[in-house]
Amino acid sequence: MSHSSPATPVLVVGAGIMGAGIAQVAALAGHHVWLHDNRPGAAAAACTQLATTLRGLAAKGRLTDAAVDEALARLHPVDALDAAARAGLVVEAIVEQLDAKRALLRELEARLSPTAILASNTSSISITALARGLAHPGRVVGMHFFNPVPLMKLVEVVSGLHTDPAVADQVAALATAWGKTAVHARSTPGFIVNRIARPYYAETLALLQERVAPPEVLDACLRGVGFRMGPCELMDLIGHDTNFAVTESVYGANFGDKRYQPSLVQRELVDGGWLGRKSGRGFYPYGEAAATPALPEPLAGTLPGRVRWHGGAGNAVAAFGQRWCEALAAAGVQVEQASSEDGGDWVGMAWDGLRLALTDGRLAAHRGAADGVPTAVFDLPLPSAPGAALAWAAGPDVSDAALATVAAVLAAAGVRPVQIEDAAGCVVARTVAMLINEAADAVQQGVCSPEGADLAMKLGVNYPAGPFEWLQRWELPAVVALLDTLDAFYRGERYRVSPWLRRRCLPPRRAGSAR
């Protein structure tokens, strides 16, 4: 039997939000779908709700009445698994507990054909562990959907140690037939999305613990480069108990690797019951009278008469420099281009004995001390809308008047300057570097391909670009150098550079060396 055929009957076990969404997608794609839940009446209630949902979509013109009638005729709640013995594909979406899922798979194996595919919607449990002990472990595969299932395009097709490659390919083809984008993954902690996404939360939590900036500033900086939600508001939406539990799971599954270490900041929120939106309070208050704190107003200063821009066109990230220079010139500032001999290999601008440089990972204080020049640093300016927030920090030798001038220059360049405490790697630079690093490790370990990582992060969590797309824009040596700087600053294993990146960042060949 071809499991990617629309004629293949599907059994969905678990009638919660995820299971009901999977049943909806399968029924609309032409499959007869049995929906089962061990809670009495839950499957029938879910089918009733699905009927309301589909009728609502038809009323809005997104589905035809005929398509809704046909899908509902194919959807059947069942109280016993025996009623779905003809299913060619099972997708289980029950509680995220290994023992419960393994017990269900054993029960299904005793009732279904040996050719039926057993797929799990688990987001974190090992597919290898789920298949262990079954008579036909090769047919067990991960089919990880994202919430809300009808809208989110990504499906992670996860292969465990036993999974037959043909089964993974059949499930990927089926997901494609359902209008999804399937990305193959190897069964490792967090799979693709939940693994690569950890730094998005972790770096902000680390900055909060260092008291570099408040949540609203960190969120604004990351929204400023295209993320739909900042990390703090996203954790509030997910629920800190859920997010913390996933982090603990990934940390434990990786034998305490410091890269995945949970945060004391988030643990305090969980302990205090500040779980986010669902509890009425997380990083932010929620409710009718609640309001997100406003960003601080930028310092008011006067523009310098002349600035000198450093950084050639060969640096991909320095492409923003042309826009900044044009904006400053339009504001009446005389802009000069520095020569290659005029001040070293850095990106930014200088005026009146002050240097404003793109972060390379070092503190502004350390850069100023090393170069003998009062220094401020600005965050990685990835593509963003005009007026988007951009973090900057200054060393202790920058005067109050110079601080105000820095803010004025950045504002004239077209960004919303937000001053933070002097921090290694600022906000966006360290976060994106760590997302790239985590994705590189995933590829190095055979979890996914670079293309798969990019697709998964854009479709699964709506990132504005994939990690390897960011790598192309930023340039490999700069990413590795920033990570090395963070690693030296924090003196721990968290910021170690992925072997995948290190191998591709070879030192320049010495003149006269053998080829």
Backbone torsions as a table, in degrees:
resi	resn	phi	psi	omega
1	MET	NA	137.8	176.3
2	SER	-85.9	115.5	-175.5
3	HIS	-76.0	-10.8	177.5
4	SER	-92.0	1.7	179.3
5	SER	-74.7	141.6	176.2
6	PRO	-60.1	-19.2	-179.6
7	ALA	-76.1	-13.5	-177.1
8	THR	-65.1	118.1	176.9
9	PRO	-69.4	142.3	-175.4
10	VAL	-119.9	135.4	172.3
11	LEU	-111.0	124.3	174.1
12	VAL	-109.4	123.2	-179.5
13	VAL	-107.9	119.1	-175.5
14	GLY	112.5	111.4	-173.8
15	ALA	-106.0	28.3	173.8
16	GLY	-77.2	-163.1	-176.6
17	ILE	-59.5	-45.3	-177.2
18	MET	-69.8	-47.1	-178.9
19	GLY	-61.5	-43.7	179.0
20	ALA	-63.5	-38.6	177.5
21	GLY	-64.1	-41.6	177.8
22	ILE	-63.5	-43.3	178.4
23	ALA	-60.6	-40.7	178.7
24	GLN	-61.0	-47.4	-178.1
25	VAL	-63.8	-43.4	-178.4
26	ALA	-65.8	-42.2	-179.3
27	ALA	-65.9	-41.8	178.2
28	LEU	-65.9	-25.7	-180.0
29	ALA	-83.4	0.2	173.7
30	GLY	105.6	7.0	-178.9
31	HIS	-92.3	145.6	164.0
32	HIS	-75.0	128.2	-172.7
33	VAL	-124.7	125.8	169.3
34	TRP	-100.6	132.2	178.6
35	LEU	-114.9	123.8	-176.4
36	HIS	-126.1	145.3	173.3
37	ASP	-148.3	143.4	-178.9
38	ASN	-78.5	-4.9	173.8
39	ARG	-86.1	122.0	-177.0
40	PRO	-56.0	127.5	176.8
41	GLY	83.9	-9.7	-175.2
42	ALA	-66.8	-40.8	-178.8
43	ALA	-66.2	-42.9	179.3
44	ALA	-64.4	-40.3	178.7
45	ALA	-65.1	-38.4	178.3
46	ALA	-65.1	-39.9	178.6
47	CYS	-65.6	-38.4	176.9
48	THR	-62.7	-42.7	178.3
49	GLN	-66.0	-38.2	177.6
50	LEU	-62.8	-38.5	178.0
51	ALA	-61.3	-42.5	178.2
52	THR	-63.5	-43.4	179.9
53	THR	-60.8	-47.4	-177.5
54	LEU	-67.8	-38.2	176.5
55	ARG	-63.4	-36.4	177.0
56	GLY	-64.5	-39.6	177.7
57	LEU	-65.4	-36.8	177.7
58	ALA	-66.5	-38.8	-179.9
59	ALA	-64.0	-28.8	178.7
60	LYS	-88.2	-0.3	178.5
61	GLY	83.6	8.6	-178.9
62	ARG	-84.7	-19.9	174.2
63	LEU	-136.6	154.9	173.8
64	THR	-85.1	156.2	176.6
65	ASP	-60.0	-37.4	-179.6
66	ALA	-64.3	-42.4	179.8
67	ALA	-63.4	-38.7	178.1
68	VAL	-66.0	-45.9	179.5
69	ASP	-59.5	-43.0	-178.9
70	GLU	-67.0	-42.1	-179.9
71	ALA	-64.3	-43.1	-179.0
72	LEU	-67.3	-31.6	177.4
73	ALA	-68.1	-22.9	180.0
74	ARG	-91.4	-3.6	-173.3
75	LEU	-104.7	123.7	-173.6
76	HIS	-134.3	120.5	170.7
77	PRO	-76.4	139.0	179.1
78	VAL	-131.8	141.7	-180.0
79	ASP	-88.9	-20.6	-176.9
80	ALA	-128.0	142.0	179.6
81	LEU	-64.5	-28.2	-179.6
82	ASP	-59.1	-27.5	-178.6
83	ALA	-68.6	-15.7	-178.1
84	ALA	-114.3	30.3	-175.0
85	ALA	-65.0	-19.0	-179.8
86	ARG	-87.3	3.4	-177.7
87	ALA	-62.7	135.4	175.7
88	GLY	-94.2	-15.9	177.9
89	LEU	-141.7	132.4	171.5
90	VAL	-114.9	134.6	170.3
91	VAL	-118.9	112.7	179.3
92	GLU	-92.7	136.1	179.7
93	ALA	-137.1	49.2	-179.0
94	ILE	-92.4	-169.8	-176.3
95	VAL	-55.9	145.5	-177.6
96	GLU	-79.2	68.6	177.3
97	GLN	-134.4	127.0	-175.8
98	LEU	-56.9	-49.1	-175.7
99	ASP	-62.7	-40.6	179.9
100	ALA	-65.4	-41.1	-179.7
101	LYS	-69.1	-41.0	179.2
102	ARG	-64.1	-40.1	178.1
103	ALA	-62.6	-41.7	178.5
104	LEU	-63.5	-44.3	-179.3
105	LEU	-63.1	-36.9	176.7
106	ARG	-65.4	-39.3	178.9
107	GLU	-65.9	-41.0	179.0
108	LEU	-66.2	-41.0	-178.3
109	GLU	-61.4	-31.9	-180.0
110	ALA	-75.1	-15.3	-173.8
111	ARG	-112.4	-22.9	-173.1
112	LEU	-104.2	164.3	176.2
113	SER	-60.3	147.0	176.7
114	PRO	-61.6	-15.8	179.5
115	THR	-92.1	-6.6	-179.4
116	ALA	-69.1	140.2	178.7
117	ILE	-87.7	134.9	178.5
118	LEU	-109.1	106.6	-176.8
119	ALA	-110.0	142.3	178.3
120	SER	-114.2	135.9	176.0
121	ASN	-88.8	16.9	-179.2
122	THR	-56.5	145.5	177.9
123	SER	-100.0	-9.3	-174.9
124	SER	-151.1	-14.8	-175.9
125	ILE	-81.3	141.0	-177.8
126	SER	-61.6	126.0	175.0
127	ILE	-67.2	-34.4	176.4
128	THR	-59.6	-45.4	179.9
129	ALA	-66.6	-36.2	179.0
130	LEU	-64.4	-36.7	-175.3
131	ALA	-81.3	-16.9	-175.1
132	ARG	-59.2	132.3	175.5
133	GLY	88.3	-7.4	177.7
134	LEU	-79.0	155.6	179.5
135	ALA	-69.7	-31.9	-179.0
136	HIS	-128.2	70.7	-175.6
137	PRO	-67.6	-18.5	-178.0
138	GLY	-66.4	-16.9	-178.4
139	ARG	-94.1	3.8	178.3
140	VAL	-90.2	129.2	-175.3
141	VAL	-147.2	152.9	173.4
142	GLY	-86.2	137.3	174.9
143	MET	-133.6	80.3	-170.0
144	HIS	-90.3	107.8	175.8
145	PHE	-88.8	167.0	179.2
146	PHE	-121.6	148.3	-173.4
147	ASN	-90.8	133.0	-0.5
148	PRO	-81.5	132.4	-172.2
149	VAL	-56.4	-45.3	-177.6
150	PRO	-63.0	-24.4	-175.7
151	LEU	-99.5	-35.0	-175.3
152	MET	-78.9	130.5	-171.2
153	LYS	-83.4	-20.7	-171.1
154	LEU	-83.2	140.1	165.3
155	VAL	-132.0	121.1	173.0
156	GLU	-84.0	119.0	177.0
157	VAL	-97.4	108.8	-166.9
158	VAL	-108.3	123.2	179.5
159	SER	-101.8	127.9	173.2
160	GLY	-90.2	-174.3	-177.8
161	LEU	-60.6	-34.3	-176.0
162	HIS	-92.3	-16.3	-169.1
163	THR	-59.3	127.6	175.4
164	ASP	-68.7	125.4	179.4
165	PRO	-54.5	-33.3	179.3
166	ALA	-65.3	-34.5	177.2
167	VAL	-66.2	-44.7	177.7
168	ALA	-60.7	-40.7	179.1
169	ASP	-66.1	-38.8	178.6
170	GLN	-64.5	-41.3	-180.0
171	VAL	-67.9	-38.9	177.0
172	ALA	-62.9	-41.9	178.2
173	ALA	-64.9	-38.2	178.3
174	LEU	-64.3	-45.5	178.6
175	ALA	-59.1	-40.4	178.1
176	THR	-63.0	-41.9	178.3
177	ALA	-64.1	-25.3	177.6
178	TRP	-85.0	5.5	178.2
179	GLY	86.4	13.8	-179.9
180	LYS	-100.7	166.8	171.9
181	THR	-105.6	117.0	-177.3
182	ALA	-94.5	134.1	176.3
183	VAL	-124.9	126.0	-179.9
184	HIS	-76.6	139.4	178.5
185	ALA	-140.0	152.0	172.0
186	ARG	-92.8	145.9	-176.7
187	SER	-72.1	99.0	174.1
188	THR	-137.4	162.9	-174.6
189	PRO	-53.8	122.9	178.6
190	GLY	85.3	-7.6	-176.0
191	PHE	54.0	-127.3	-178.5
192	ILE	-97.0	-64.3	-169.0
193	VAL	-66.1	-51.0	-176.7
194	ASN	-66.7	-22.6	175.9
195	ARG	-80.3	-55.2	-174.7
196	ILE	-64.4	-29.0	-177.3
197	ALA	-75.3	-13.2	-174.2
198	ARG	-54.8	-42.7	-178.8
199	PRO	-63.6	-24.0	-179.8
200	TYR	-60.7	-38.7	175.2
201	TYR	-83.0	-43.3	-169.6
202	ALA	-64.2	-40.6	-177.9
203	GLU	-67.6	-40.1	176.5
204	THR	-65.3	-41.5	177.7
205	LEU	-62.4	-37.7	177.3
206	ALA	-65.7	-41.6	178.9
207	LEU	-66.0	-35.9	175.9
208	LEU	-65.5	-40.1	179.4
209	GLN	-65.4	-33.1	176.6
210	GLU	-81.5	-4.5	179.5
211	ARG	60.0	42.3	179.3
212	VAL	-74.9	-37.6	-178.1
213	ALA	-164.9	157.6	177.2
214	PRO	-76.9	165.7	-176.8
215	PRO	-53.8	-41.9	-175.0
216	GLU	-65.3	-29.8	177.9
217	VAL	-73.3	-46.3	-179.8
218	LEU	-62.7	-41.5	177.9
219	ASP	-62.1	-44.4	-177.9
220	ALA	-63.2	-38.2	-179.4
221	CYS	-64.8	-39.6	-178.4
222	LEU	-79.8	-33.7	170.9
223	ARG	-63.2	-31.2	-177.5
224	GLY	-63.1	-21.7	178.1
225	VAL	-106.4	16.5	168.8
226	GLY	110.5	-5.4	174.8
227	PHE	-69.3	137.4	-174.9
228	ARG	-68.5	-33.5	177.5
229	MET	-135.0	145.0	173.3
230	GLY	-72.5	162.5	-176.8
231	PRO	-59.8	-39.3	-176.6
232	CYS	-68.8	-45.6	178.8
233	GLU	-69.2	-30.2	177.4
234	LEU	-69.8	-42.7	176.5
235	MET	-63.7	-36.6	174.8
236	ASP	-61.4	-38.5	-179.9
237	LEU	-70.7	-45.2	-179.5
238	ILE	-64.6	-38.9	-172.3
239	GLY	105.6	123.6	-175.2
240	HIS	-66.9	-29.9	176.6
241	ASP	-64.3	-43.3	179.6
242	THR	-68.2	-47.7	-178.0
243	ASN	-63.8	-41.6	179.1
244	PHE	-65.3	-39.2	179.6
245	ALA	-65.2	-40.2	177.9
246	VAL	-64.5	-43.1	178.6
247	THR	-61.3	-44.3	177.4
248	GLU	-60.5	-39.7	-179.3
249	SER	-64.6	-46.8	-179.9
250	VAL	-65.8	-39.8	179.0
251	TYR	-62.3	-47.2	179.6
252	GLY	-66.5	-40.7	-179.0
253	ALA	-66.8	-22.2	177.1
254	ASN	-99.5	22.9	174.0
255	PHE	56.9	39.7	175.3
256	GLY	75.9	24.6	175.7
257	ASP	-58.5	125.0	-174.8
258	LYS	-61.6	-19.9	179.5
259	ARG	-62.3	-27.2	-175.5
260	TYR	-109.5	13.8	-174.1
261	GLN	-60.4	130.1	176.9
262	PRO	-62.8	163.2	-173.7
263	SER	-102.0	137.8	173.5
264	LEU	-65.3	-32.1	178.4
265	VAL	-61.1	-47.3	-179.0
266	GLN	-72.1	-35.3	177.2
267	ARG	-59.9	-38.8	178.8
268	GLU	-63.7	-40.1	177.6
269	LEU	-63.3	-43.3	179.2
270	VAL	-64.3	-45.9	-179.9
271	ASP	-60.7	-34.4	-178.9
272	GLY	-86.3	-2.1	-179.7
273	GLY	77.9	10.8	175.9
274	TRP	-87.0	79.9	-170.2
275	LEU	-90.8	-4.9	-179.8
276	GLY	115.6	-148.3	-175.4
277	ARG	-56.3	-41.1	-173.4
278	LYS	-68.9	-20.3	178.6
279	SER	-105.7	-3.6	179.5
280	GLY	89.9	-5.3	179.6
281	ARG	-159.7	134.9	171.2
282	GLY	-142.7	-122.4	169.2
283	PHE	-64.2	-31.3	-179.3
284	TYR	-121.5	155.1	172.9
285	PRO	-80.0	150.3	178.6
286	TYR	-128.9	153.5	-176.6
287	GLY	134.6	176.3	-174.3
288	GLU	-60.4	-38.3	-174.7
289	ALA	-94.3	-0.8	-175.0
290	ALA	-76.1	146.3	177.4
291	ALA	-142.7	139.4	176.2
292	THR	-69.8	133.0	179.2
293	PRO	-57.1	142.8	-179.4
294	ALA	-79.2	154.1	174.9
295	LEU	-68.7	147.2	176.6
296	PRO	-64.9	146.8	177.6
297	GLU	-69.6	138.3	178.3
298	PRO	-62.8	153.8	174.8
299	LEU	-61.3	144.6	178.7
300	ALA	-96.0	119.5	-179.9
301	GLY	-143.6	174.6	179.1
302	THR	-102.4	148.5	179.9
303	LEU	-75.6	146.4	172.8
304	PRO	-71.3	158.9	178.9
305	GLY	-74.3	-29.1	-176.4
306	ARG	-147.6	141.3	173.2
307	VAL	-131.0	155.7	176.8
308	ARG	-116.9	123.4	-177.5
309	TRP	-89.1	132.6	177.3
310	HIS	-113.8	138.4	178.0
311	GLY	121.4	119.7	-176.6
312	GLY	-84.6	172.4	-178.8
313	ALA	-69.9	-15.5	-179.0
314	GLY	-69.0	-19.7	177.6
315	ASN	-83.8	117.8	-174.6
316	ALA	-60.4	-41.4	-179.9
317	VAL	-67.4	-28.8	-177.4
318	ALA	-70.0	-0.5	176.0
319	ALA	-60.0	-28.0	177.2
320	PHE	-64.2	-23.2	-176.6
321	GLY	-58.9	-38.8	180.0
322	GLN	-62.4	-42.1	179.3
323	ARG	-64.6	-42.7	179.8
324	TRP	-62.7	-44.6	-178.4
325	CYS	-63.7	-40.9	178.2
326	GLU	-63.4	-40.5	180.0
327	ALA	-66.5	-40.9	178.8
328	LEU	-66.0	-40.3	178.0
329	ALA	-62.6	-39.0	178.3
330	ALA	-65.6	-25.0	178.4
331	ALA	-86.0	2.7	176.2
332	GLY	95.9	10.1	178.9
333	VAL	-91.6	133.2	175.3
334	GLN	-78.0	122.4	-176.0
335	VAL	-112.1	125.7	177.2
336	GLU	-113.9	149.6	175.8
337	GLN	-96.4	123.3	179.3
338	ALA	-71.7	147.6	175.9
339	SER	-82.3	166.2	-179.7
340	SER	-63.1	-24.0	179.8
341	GLU	-89.9	0.6	-168.9
342	ASP	-106.1	69.3	169.3
343	GLY	113.0	9.8	171.9
344	GLY	91.2	-178.2	-173.3
345	ASP	-96.6	85.9	175.8
346	TRP	-148.9	163.5	-177.2
347	VAL	-115.3	129.5	179.2
348	GLY	151.5	-152.9	-177.8
349	MET	-144.1	158.6	-179.2
350	ALA	-135.4	148.6	175.0
351	TRP	-161.7	146.0	172.1
352	ASP	47.6	42.3	177.3
353	GLY	75.3	13.4	179.4
354	LEU	-119.0	144.7	178.6
355	ARG	-118.7	131.5	175.0
356	LEU	-118.4	107.3	-168.0
357	ALA	-121.7	148.2	170.0
358	LEU	-61.1	133.4	-178.9
359	THR	-57.7	137.7	171.1
360	ASP	-115.4	13.6	-179.6
361	GLY	105.3	-25.7	-179.3
362	ARG	-77.8	153.4	170.2
363	LEU	-62.0	149.9	173.8
364	ALA	-58.9	-36.9	179.2
365	ALA	-62.5	-42.0	-179.1
366	HIS	-69.5	-39.5	178.9
367	ARG	-65.3	-42.9	-179.9
368	GLY	-63.1	-40.5	179.3
369	ALA	-67.4	-39.3	-178.1
370	ALA	-69.8	-36.7	-175.2
371	ASP	-96.3	-9.9	-179.2
372	GLY	70.3	26.9	-177.8
373	VAL	-134.6	130.2	173.2
374	PRO	-54.5	129.5	-168.2
375	THR	-133.7	138.4	166.5
376	ALA	-118.8	151.8	179.2
377	VAL	-123.3	150.4	175.1
378	PHE	-122.5	156.9	-173.7
379	ASP	-75.9	168.1	-179.7
380	LEU	-63.3	115.2	-176.2
381	PRO	-91.8	74.0	175.2
382	LEU	-66.1	165.7	-178.8
383	PRO	-50.6	132.4	-176.8
384	SER	-153.9	166.4	177.5
385	ALA	-75.6	153.1	176.6
386	PRO	-56.2	137.8	179.4
387	GLY	81.6	8.1	179.1
388	ALA	-70.2	148.8	-178.0
389	ALA	-65.3	139.2	176.2
390	LEU	-137.0	125.5	-179.1
391	ALA	-77.2	146.4	172.8
392	TRP	-148.3	157.2	-178.8
393	ALA	-146.1	158.6	-176.6
394	ALA	-132.8	152.2	174.4
395	GLY	-75.7	167.4	-175.4
396	PRO	-69.5	-14.9	-178.4
397	ASP	-91.8	7.5	177.1
398	VAL	-90.4	123.3	-176.1
399	SER	-70.1	163.7	178.3
400	ASP	-60.4	-40.6	179.1
401	ALA	-64.3	-39.6	178.9
402	ALA	-67.5	-35.8	176.1
403	LEU	-58.8	-44.6	179.9
404	ALA	-65.1	-35.1	178.5
405	THR	-68.2	-40.3	176.7
406	VAL	-57.9	-47.3	179.4
407	ALA	-60.8	-39.9	-180.0
408	ALA	-66.2	-40.3	179.4
409	VAL	-64.0	-45.6	-179.4
410	LEU	-65.0	-40.4	178.7
411	ALA	-64.0	-41.4	178.9
412	ALA	-66.6	-28.0	178.4
413	ALA	-74.8	-11.3	172.5
414	GLY	109.4	11.6	177.8
415	VAL	-113.6	169.1	174.9
416	ARG	-99.0	98.3	-175.0
417	PRO	-69.3	130.6	178.9
418	VAL	-127.0	110.5	-178.2
419	GLN	-78.7	134.1	177.2
420	ILE	-121.3	170.0	171.9
421	GLU	-65.8	151.7	-179.0
422	ASP	-60.4	115.8	-174.0
423	ALA	-135.2	141.5	178.5
424	ALA	-62.7	119.7	175.7
425	GLY	78.4	8.2	180.0
426	CYS	53.1	-133.7	-174.8
427	VAL	-117.0	-64.4	-176.2
428	VAL	-67.4	-42.6	-175.4
429	ALA	-60.1	-48.3	-177.5
430	ARG	-70.1	-34.4	180.0
431	THR	-67.4	-48.9	-178.9
432	VAL	-66.8	-38.6	177.3
433	ALA	-60.1	-40.8	180.0
434	MET	-73.2	-32.6	173.7
435	LEU	-63.9	-42.8	176.3
436	ILE	-61.1	-45.9	-176.9
437	ASN	-62.6	-42.7	-180.0
438	GLU	-66.2	-40.7	178.1
439	ALA	-65.2	-38.7	178.6
440	ALA	-63.4	-40.7	176.1
441	ASP	-63.6	-40.1	178.9
442	ALA	-61.1	-41.5	177.7
443	VAL	-67.6	-44.1	179.7
444	GLN	-56.8	-36.6	-176.3
445	GLN	-90.4	6.1	175.4
446	GLY	77.6	17.3	180.0
447	VAL	-71.5	-38.4	-177.6
448	CYS	-161.7	174.3	174.9
449	SER	-92.6	163.5	174.3
450	PRO	-56.9	-40.9	179.2
451	GLU	-65.1	-39.6	178.3
452	GLY	-64.6	-40.2	178.1
453	ALA	-62.5	-45.2	179.9
454	ASP	-61.7	-47.4	179.5
455	LEU	-61.0	-45.7	-175.8
456	ALA	-61.6	-43.3	-176.6
457	MET	-73.4	-32.3	178.6
458	LYS	-74.9	-38.7	-176.5
459	LEU	-89.8	-31.0	-175.7
460	GLY	-83.8	-34.2	-179.1
461	VAL	-133.0	15.1	172.3
462	ASN	59.1	37.0	175.5
463	TYR	-67.2	147.4	-178.4
464	PRO	-68.4	-19.0	176.0
465	ALA	-156.2	163.9	175.6
466	GLY	-86.1	159.9	-177.1
467	PRO	-59.2	-35.6	-179.4
468	PHE	-79.7	-23.0	171.1
469	GLU	-69.4	-41.3	174.6
470	TRP	-60.7	-40.9	-179.3
471	LEU	-59.2	-40.8	179.1
472	GLN	-64.7	-37.2	-178.0
473	ARG	-73.8	-33.7	-170.6
474	TRP	-91.1	-30.7	-176.9
475	GLU	89.1	131.1	-173.9
476	LEU	-57.5	-49.3	-177.4
477	PRO	-59.3	-36.4	-179.4
478	ALA	-67.7	-38.7	178.4
479	VAL	-64.8	-47.9	-179.5
480	VAL	-62.3	-42.2	-179.7
481	ALA	-62.7	-41.7	179.8
482	LEU	-65.4	-42.6	178.3
483	LEU	-63.4	-41.3	177.4
484	ASP	-61.9	-38.7	178.5
485	THR	-65.0	-43.9	176.4
486	LEU	-61.9	-40.7	179.9
487	ASP	-62.1	-43.0	179.3
488	ALA	-69.4	-35.8	-177.3
489	PHE	-69.2	-45.9	-175.8
490	TYR	-89.7	-13.8	176.3
491	ARG	50.5	57.6	177.5
492	GLY	-153.3	177.3	-176.3
493	GLU	-85.7	-7.6	-174.4
494	ARG	-57.5	-40.2	-173.7
495	TYR	-101.2	19.0	178.3
496	ARG	-61.4	141.8	-176.5
497	VAL	-78.8	136.4	177.6
498	SER	-60.6	139.0	174.7
499	PRO	-56.3	-30.7	179.7
500	TRP	-61.8	-42.5	178.1
501	LEU	-73.0	-43.6	-176.7
502	ARG	-60.9	-40.5	-178.6
503	ARG	-66.3	-26.1	-178.3
504	ARG	-94.1	-4.5	178.8
505	CYS	-109.8	70.2	-175.2
506	LEU	-77.6	147.5	176.2
507	PRO	-67.1	153.9	179.7
508	PRO	-62.5	142.3	180.0
509	ARG	-69.8	133.2	178.3
510	ARG	-73.2	145.7	179.1
511	ALA	-59.1	132.8	176.8
512	GLY	83.7	2.4	-179.5
513	SER	-75.9	157.8	-178.1
514	ALA	-68.1	148.4	179.1
515	ARG	-103.5	NA	NA
